[in-house]
Amino acid sequence: MYKRIMTFTCALLAALSMQAQWTLQECLNYAEAHNIQVQKNRISQQEGEESLKQAQAALFPSLSFSMSQSAGYRPFQESTNMVQNGIVTKTSNKLTWNGSYGLNANWTVWDGGINRKNIEAQKVQNQITALQTQQTLNSIQEQIAQLYVQILYTTEAQKVNEQLQETAQKQYDRGLERLKVGDIAKADLAQLESQLATTKYDVVNSKTQVEGYKRQLKEILQLDIDEPFDVAQDEIPDAQALSPIPGKSEVYVQALAQRPEIKSAQLSQQAADIQLNIAKRGYYPSIGINAGIGDSHYSASDDSYGKQLKLNLNGSIGLSVSVPIFDNRRNKTNVEKAKLQRTTAALDRSDKELALGSTIENYWLQATSAQQRFIAAQTAVKSQQTSYELVNEQFKEGLKNIVDLLQARDNLLNAQQNKLQSKYTTILNTQLLRFYADGVMDL
């Protein structure tokens, strides 16, 4: 029974461990759905939709109802005269009260077309806000990809260090045996022990770095501190680092057509043109219509409450025309500022296009140079591996000293680290180039 429980427990823990392993795509999908900054941006999009509805509603008339009730008290006055709707009412009551009611409508028939332009401007702004959300998401996805690849690189480097530690342990054990028979000096054994300690430190340091990168990735994903997390440990084949690298000019052309920061800059220019049009319409006249229905009653009247409401019922309608003649340069200032904003928007677009080109060129240079280093590193690792194995065998036979062994070990370690670094640098920057070209991230 005990063995069954232990078997079930181990299977459950293994299943949970597997569930905690995230692929890159799972990380990207989770961030898109749960990242707080992305969610805030989506709220801004919803606010923009509400602003659009308000701008559209400004085209229609407004309607309001008002009511007032008041009381008056004149303790030393013998009589009070009250004028309501052209009727004079006299009373000797010291305490009086009256009420009035009104239903009023206003409609801006023509404001130079500003309201309709405001609707157009808000629609463009909503598109910009949506693109800003995508821009934020793209930035987060880049950070996730960089950390994810860094975890894979450091994990593979950790495996190399563990292999070196295992070899160093065997060499140390072999040194102990040789010391017993007087084959090596104590100083040589101390160097072997120092090498073993160094490899143990490298393994611990690699593990610490991996956990640090995982913590950073969890922070971006905004996972709880107690939530288990690990990345899928599928080793990326070396052949992937040798895949063709997209051309920088081709990537730049595609990025100009689909990157949200460029689309946003283009729409910002369009928005600036609309704002300039709105500013110019400030010179146009505006026409408005207003209408209202009113009623009132007074306690001092001899007529009943119902009769007063009937007799005092009145309606009105009016037309207003406003023509700007001298506005203390308000409209001209608005027009000039709008022109400057349009120029600024054009400069912002140029700046973003230049920054995009520089980023793509940097990724291309990093990928190209790293790929060349990787090709050279593959040959170097094979050569240093062969050399290290040969020196190790010669050391066992007493033909090589400890200095030769440590030098061969350092050469092999440097070659392996150079290969791993160039491999993952190539893969990361190649993926980023493809991400900028078509918006897809996949290892």
C-alpha positions as CSV (number, residue, x, y, z in Angstrom):
1,M,0.0,0.0,0.0
2,Y,2.8,2.4,0.9
3,K,4.6,1.7,-2.4
4,R,1.4,2.5,-4.3
5,I,1.0,5.8,-2.5
6,M,4.6,6.8,-3.2
7,T,4.2,5.8,-6.8
8,F,1.0,7.9,-7.2
9,T,2.7,10.9,-5.4
10,C,5.7,10.8,-7.6
11,A,3.5,10.6,-10.7
12,L,1.4,13.5,-9.5
13,L,4.5,15.6,-8.8
14,A,5.9,14.7,-12.2
15,A,2.6,15.8,-13.8
16,L,2.6,19.1,-12.0
17,S,6.2,19.7,-13.0
18,M,5.3,19.1,-16.6
19,Q,2.4,21.4,-16.3
20,A,4.7,24.2,-15.0
21,Q,6.9,24.0,-18.1
22,W,6.0,26.9,-20.5
23,T,6.8,27.1,-24.1
24,L,7.7,30.4,-25.6
25,Q,4.3,30.6,-27.3
26,E,2.5,29.9,-24.1
27,C,4.4,32.7,-22.4
28,L,3.5,35.1,-25.2
29,N,-0.2,34.1,-25.1
30,Y,-0.3,34.5,-21.3
31,A,1.3,37.9,-21.4
32,E,-1.2,39.1,-24.0
33,A,-4.1,38.0,-21.9
34,H,-2.9,38.9,-18.4
35,N,-0.2,41.6,-18.5
36,I,-1.4,44.6,-16.4
37,Q,0.0,47.3,-18.7
38,V,-1.7,45.7,-21.7
39,Q,-5.0,45.5,-19.8
40,K,-4.7,49.2,-18.9
41,N,-4.2,50.1,-22.5
42,R,-7.3,48.1,-23.4
43,I,-9.2,50.2,-20.8
44,S,-8.0,53.3,-22.6
45,Q,-9.4,51.9,-25.8
46,Q,-12.8,51.5,-24.1
47,E,-12.6,55.1,-22.8
48,G,-11.9,56.2,-26.4
49,E,-15.1,54.4,-27.6
50,E,-17.1,56.3,-24.9
51,S,-15.6,59.6,-26.1
52,L,-16.6,58.7,-29.6
53,K,-20.2,58.1,-28.6
54,Q,-20.2,61.5,-26.8
55,A,-18.8,63.3,-29.9
56,Q,-21.5,61.6,-32.0
57,A,-24.2,62.6,-29.5
58,A,-23.2,66.3,-29.8
59,L,-24.8,66.3,-33.2
60,F,-28.3,66.0,-31.7
61,P,-30.4,68.4,-29.6
62,S,-30.1,68.5,-25.9
63,L,-33.2,68.5,-23.6
64,S,-33.4,69.4,-20.0
65,F,-36.1,69.9,-17.3
66,S,-35.9,72.4,-14.4
67,M,-38.0,73.0,-11.4
68,S,-37.8,75.4,-8.6
69,Q,-39.8,75.9,-5.4
70,S,-39.4,78.9,-3.1
71,A,-41.1,80.5,-0.1
72,G,-41.1,84.1,1.1
73,Y,-41.8,85.6,4.5
74,R,-42.3,89.3,5.1
75,P,-43.2,89.8,8.8
76,F,-43.6,93.6,8.8
77,Q,-45.1,94.2,5.3
78,E,-48.8,94.6,5.0
79,S,-49.1,93.5,1.4
80,T,-46.9,91.9,-1.3
81,N,-47.1,92.2,-5.1
82,M,-45.9,89.3,-7.3
83,V,-45.5,89.5,-11.1
84,Q,-45.7,86.2,-12.9
85,N,-46.1,85.8,-16.6
86,G,-47.3,89.5,-16.9
87,I,-49.9,89.0,-14.2
88,V,-49.7,91.1,-11.0
89,T,-50.9,89.3,-7.9
90,K,-51.4,91.1,-4.6
91,T,-51.5,89.4,-1.2
92,S,-51.6,90.4,2.5
93,N,-50.2,87.0,3.6
94,K,-46.8,87.3,5.3
95,L,-45.8,83.8,4.1
96,T,-46.0,83.0,0.4
97,W,-44.6,80.4,-1.9
98,N,-44.3,79.8,-5.6
99,G,-43.1,77.2,-8.1
100,S,-41.9,77.3,-11.6
101,Y,-41.2,74.5,-14.2
102,G,-39.4,74.5,-17.5
103,L,-38.6,72.1,-20.3
104,N,-35.8,73.5,-22.6
105,A,-34.2,72.2,-25.8
106,N,-31.0,73.4,-27.5
107,W,-29.6,72.4,-30.8
108,T,-26.5,73.6,-32.5
109,V,-27.6,73.4,-36.2
110,W,-24.2,74.5,-37.6
111,D,-20.9,75.1,-35.8
112,G,-18.7,75.3,-38.9
113,G,-18.6,71.5,-39.1
114,I,-16.5,71.2,-35.9
115,N,-18.6,68.5,-34.3
116,R,-18.3,66.3,-37.3
117,K,-14.6,66.8,-37.5
118,N,-14.4,66.0,-33.7
119,I,-16.0,62.7,-34.5
120,E,-13.4,62.0,-37.3
121,A,-10.6,63.0,-34.9
122,Q,-11.8,60.7,-32.2
123,K,-12.0,57.8,-34.6
124,V,-8.4,58.3,-35.6
125,Q,-7.4,58.7,-31.9
126,N,-9.1,55.4,-31.1
127,Q,-7.1,53.7,-33.9
128,I,-3.9,55.2,-32.4
129,T,-4.8,53.9,-28.9
130,A,-5.4,50.4,-30.3
131,L,-2.0,50.6,-32.0
132,Q,-0.4,51.7,-28.7
133,T,-1.8,48.6,-27.1
134,Q,-0.2,46.5,-29.8
135,Q,3.1,48.4,-29.4
136,T,3.2,47.7,-25.7
137,L,2.4,44.1,-26.3
138,N,5.2,43.9,-28.9
139,S,7.7,45.3,-26.5
140,I,6.7,42.8,-23.8
141,Q,7.0,40.0,-26.3
142,E,10.5,41.0,-27.2
143,Q,11.5,41.1,-23.6
144,I,9.9,37.6,-23.1
145,A,11.8,36.2,-26.1
146,Q,15.1,37.6,-24.9
147,L,14.7,36.2,-21.4
148,Y,13.4,32.9,-22.7
149,V,16.4,32.4,-25.0
150,Q,18.8,33.6,-22.2
151,I,17.3,30.9,-20.0
152,L,17.9,28.2,-22.7
153,Y,21.4,29.4,-23.2
154,T,22.3,29.5,-19.5
155,T,20.7,26.1,-19.0
156,E,22.8,24.6,-21.7
157,A,25.9,26.3,-20.3
158,Q,25.0,24.8,-16.9
159,K,25.0,21.3,-18.5
160,V,28.5,22.0,-19.9
161,N,29.7,23.1,-16.5
162,E,28.2,19.9,-14.9
163,Q,30.1,17.8,-17.4
164,L,33.3,19.6,-16.6
165,Q,32.6,19.1,-12.9
166,E,32.1,15.4,-13.4
167,T,35.4,15.2,-15.3
168,A,37.2,17.3,-12.6
169,Q,35.9,15.0,-9.9
170,K,37.3,12.0,-11.7
171,Q,40.6,13.8,-12.2
172,Y,40.7,14.6,-8.5
173,D,39.9,11.1,-7.5
174,R,42.6,9.9,-9.9
175,G,45.0,12.4,-8.4
176,L,44.4,11.0,-4.9
177,E,45.3,7.5,-6.1
178,R,48.4,8.8,-7.7
179,L,49.4,10.7,-4.6
180,K,49.2,7.5,-2.5
181,V,51.7,5.8,-4.8
182,G,53.9,8.9,-4.9
183,D,53.2,9.6,-8.6
184,I,52.3,13.3,-8.1
185,A,53.1,15.9,-5.5
186,K,50.7,17.4,-3.1
187,A,50.9,20.7,-4.9
188,D,49.5,19.0,-8.1
189,L,46.7,17.5,-6.1
190,A,45.9,20.9,-4.6
191,Q,45.6,22.3,-8.2
192,L,43.2,19.4,-9.1
193,E,41.2,20.2,-6.0
194,S,41.1,23.9,-6.9
195,Q,39.9,22.9,-10.4
196,L,37.1,20.8,-8.9
197,A,36.1,23.7,-6.6
198,T,36.0,26.1,-9.6
199,T,33.8,23.7,-11.6
200,K,31.4,23.4,-8.6
201,Y,31.3,27.2,-8.4
202,D,30.5,27.5,-12.1
203,V,27.7,25.0,-11.8
204,V,26.2,26.9,-8.8
205,N,26.6,30.2,-10.6
206,S,24.9,28.9,-13.7
207,K,22.0,27.6,-11.6
208,T,21.7,31.0,-9.9
209,Q,21.7,32.8,-13.2
210,V,19.0,30.5,-14.6
211,E,16.8,31.1,-11.6
212,G,17.4,34.8,-11.9
213,Y,16.2,34.9,-15.5
214,K,13.2,32.8,-14.6
215,R,12.3,35.3,-11.9
216,Q,12.5,38.1,-14.4
217,L,10.3,36.2,-16.8
218,K,7.8,35.5,-14.1
219,E,7.7,39.2,-13.3
220,I,6.9,40.1,-16.9
221,L,4.2,37.4,-16.9
222,Q,3.1,38.7,-13.5
223,L,2.8,35.3,-12.0
224,D,2.4,34.8,-8.2
225,I,5.5,34.2,-6.2
226,D,4.4,30.7,-5.2
227,E,3.2,29.6,-8.7
228,P,5.5,26.9,-10.1
229,F,7.2,28.0,-13.3
230,D,9.8,26.6,-15.7
231,V,10.4,26.8,-19.4
232,A,10.3,23.8,-21.7
233,Q,13.8,22.4,-21.8
234,D,13.7,21.2,-25.4
235,E,17.2,21.7,-26.7
236,I,17.4,23.8,-29.8
237,P,19.4,22.0,-32.5
238,D,22.6,23.6,-33.7
239,A,21.2,23.6,-37.3
240,Q,18.8,26.3,-36.4
241,A,21.6,28.7,-35.9
242,L,22.7,28.0,-39.5
243,S,19.3,28.9,-41.0
244,P,19.2,31.8,-43.5
245,I,19.1,35.2,-41.9
246,P,16.4,37.6,-43.4
247,G,17.9,40.6,-45.4
248,K,17.7,43.8,-43.4
249,S,16.3,45.8,-46.3
250,E,13.5,43.3,-46.8
251,V,12.7,43.2,-43.1
252,Y,12.6,47.0,-43.0
253,V,10.2,47.3,-45.9
254,Q,7.9,44.7,-44.3
255,A,8.2,46.4,-40.9
256,L,7.2,49.8,-42.3
257,A,4.0,48.2,-43.5
258,Q,3.0,46.4,-40.3
259,R,4.7,47.7,-37.2
260,P,2.2,49.5,-34.9
261,E,4.6,52.4,-34.0
262,I,4.9,53.3,-37.7
263,K,1.1,53.0,-38.3
264,S,0.6,55.1,-35.1
265,A,2.9,57.8,-36.4
266,Q,1.1,57.9,-39.7
267,L,-2.2,58.3,-38.0
268,S,-0.8,61.0,-35.8
269,Q,-0.1,63.0,-38.9
270,Q,-3.6,62.4,-40.1
271,A,-4.9,63.5,-36.7
272,A,-2.8,66.7,-36.8
273,D,-4.3,67.5,-40.2
274,I,-7.8,67.1,-38.7
275,Q,-7.0,69.3,-35.8
276,L,-5.7,72.0,-38.2
277,N,-9.0,71.8,-40.1
278,I,-10.9,72.1,-36.8
279,A,-8.9,75.2,-35.8
280,K,-9.6,76.9,-39.2
281,R,-13.4,76.3,-38.7
282,G,-13.2,78.5,-35.6
283,Y,-13.6,81.4,-38.1
284,Y,-17.0,80.1,-39.3
285,P,-20.3,81.4,-37.9
286,S,-22.4,79.1,-35.8
287,I,-26.2,78.7,-35.8
288,G,-28.3,77.4,-32.9
289,I,-32.0,76.8,-32.2
290,N,-33.5,76.9,-28.7
291,A,-37.0,76.1,-27.6
292,G,-38.7,75.9,-24.2
293,I,-42.0,75.3,-22.3
294,G,-42.5,77.0,-18.9
295,D,-45.2,77.1,-16.2
296,S,-45.6,78.5,-12.7
297,H,-48.0,79.0,-9.8
298,Y,-48.2,81.4,-6.8
299,S,-49.9,80.8,-3.5
300,A,-51.3,84.3,-3.3
301,S,-53.3,83.9,-6.5
302,D,-57.1,83.6,-6.2
303,D,-57.0,81.0,-8.9
304,S,-56.6,77.3,-8.1
305,Y,-53.4,75.5,-8.5
306,G,-54.6,73.7,-11.7
307,K,-56.0,76.8,-13.2
308,Q,-52.8,78.7,-12.6
309,L,-50.8,76.0,-14.4
310,K,-53.2,76.2,-17.3
311,L,-53.1,80.0,-17.5
312,N,-49.4,80.4,-17.0
313,L,-48.3,77.7,-19.5
314,N,-46.1,79.4,-22.1
315,G,-43.8,78.3,-24.9
316,S,-40.9,79.9,-26.7
317,I,-38.6,79.3,-29.7
318,G,-35.5,81.2,-30.8
319,L,-32.8,81.3,-33.4
320,S,-29.2,82.4,-32.5
321,V,-26.4,83.3,-34.9
322,S,-22.9,83.9,-33.7
323,V,-20.3,85.4,-36.0
324,P,-16.7,85.7,-34.8
325,I,-15.4,89.2,-35.6
326,F,-12.6,89.9,-33.0
327,D,-11.7,87.1,-30.6
328,N,-8.4,88.4,-29.2
329,R,-6.4,86.3,-31.7
330,R,-7.8,83.0,-30.2
331,N,-8.6,81.4,-33.6
332,K,-5.3,82.5,-35.3
333,T,-3.3,81.1,-32.4
334,N,-5.2,77.8,-32.6
335,V,-4.4,77.6,-36.3
336,E,-0.7,78.4,-35.9
337,K,-0.4,75.9,-33.0
338,A,-2.1,73.2,-35.1
339,K,0.3,73.8,-37.9
340,L,3.2,73.4,-35.5
341,Q,1.7,70.1,-34.2
342,R,1.4,68.9,-37.8
343,T,5.1,69.6,-38.3
344,T,5.9,67.8,-35.0
345,A,3.9,64.8,-36.1
346,A,5.8,64.6,-39.4
347,L,9.1,64.8,-37.5
348,D,8.0,62.1,-35.0
349,R,7.2,59.8,-37.9
350,S,10.6,60.3,-39.5
351,D,12.2,59.7,-36.1
352,K,10.4,56.4,-35.6
353,E,11.2,55.2,-39.1
354,L,14.9,56.0,-38.5
355,A,14.8,54.3,-35.1
356,L,13.1,51.2,-36.7
357,G,15.8,51.0,-39.4
358,S,18.5,51.3,-36.8
359,T,17.0,48.5,-34.6
360,I,16.6,46.2,-37.6
361,E,20.1,46.8,-38.8
362,N,21.5,46.1,-35.3
363,Y,19.6,42.8,-35.1
364,W,20.9,41.9,-38.6
365,L,24.5,42.7,-37.7
366,Q,24.2,40.8,-34.4
367,A,22.7,37.7,-36.2
368,T,25.2,37.8,-39.1
369,S,28.3,38.2,-37.0
370,A,27.1,35.7,-34.4
371,Q,26.4,33.1,-37.1
372,Q,29.9,33.5,-38.5
373,R,31.3,33.1,-34.9
374,F,29.2,30.0,-34.4
375,I,30.5,28.4,-37.6
376,A,34.1,29.0,-36.4
377,A,33.2,27.9,-32.8
378,Q,32.0,24.5,-34.0
379,T,35.4,23.7,-35.4
380,A,37.1,25.1,-32.3
381,V,35.0,22.9,-30.0
382,K,35.8,19.8,-31.9
383,S,39.5,20.6,-31.9
384,Q,39.7,21.6,-28.2
385,Q,37.6,18.5,-27.2
386,T,40.0,16.2,-29.0
387,S,43.0,18.1,-27.5
388,Y,41.5,17.9,-24.0
389,E,40.8,14.2,-24.2
390,L,44.3,13.6,-25.4
391,V,45.9,15.6,-22.6
392,N,43.6,13.9,-20.1
393,E,44.7,10.5,-21.2
394,Q,48.3,11.6,-21.1
395,F,47.8,13.0,-17.6
396,K,46.5,9.7,-16.5
397,E,49.6,8.1,-17.8
398,G,51.9,10.7,-16.2
399,L,53.0,12.1,-19.5
400,K,51.4,15.5,-18.9
401,N,51.5,17.7,-15.9
402,I,48.6,19.4,-14.1
403,V,49.4,22.8,-15.8
404,D,48.9,21.2,-19.3
405,L,45.6,19.6,-18.1
406,L,44.2,22.8,-16.7
407,Q,45.2,24.8,-19.8
408,A,43.5,22.2,-22.0
409,R,40.4,22.3,-19.8
410,D,40.2,26.2,-20.0
411,N,40.6,26.1,-23.8
412,L,37.8,23.6,-24.1
413,L,35.5,25.6,-21.7
414,N,36.1,28.8,-23.6
415,A,35.4,27.2,-27.0
416,Q,32.2,25.6,-25.7
417,Q,31.0,28.9,-24.1
418,N,31.8,30.8,-27.3
419,K,29.8,28.2,-29.3
420,L,26.7,28.4,-27.0
421,Q,26.8,32.2,-26.9
422,S,27.1,32.7,-30.7
423,K,24.5,30.0,-31.3
424,Y,21.8,31.6,-29.1
425,T,22.7,35.1,-30.2
426,T,22.2,34.1,-33.8
427,I,18.8,32.4,-33.0
428,L,17.5,35.3,-30.9
429,N,18.4,38.0,-33.4
430,T,17.1,36.0,-36.4
431,Q,13.8,35.5,-34.6
432,L,13.6,39.2,-33.8
433,L,14.1,40.0,-37.4
434,R,11.3,37.7,-38.4
435,F,9.1,39.2,-35.7
436,Y,9.7,42.7,-37.0
437,A,8.9,41.5,-40.5
438,D,5.7,39.5,-39.9
439,G,4.9,39.8,-36.2
440,V,5.4,36.1,-35.5
441,M,7.7,34.8,-32.7
442,D,8.5,31.1,-32.7
443,L,11.5,29.1,-31.7
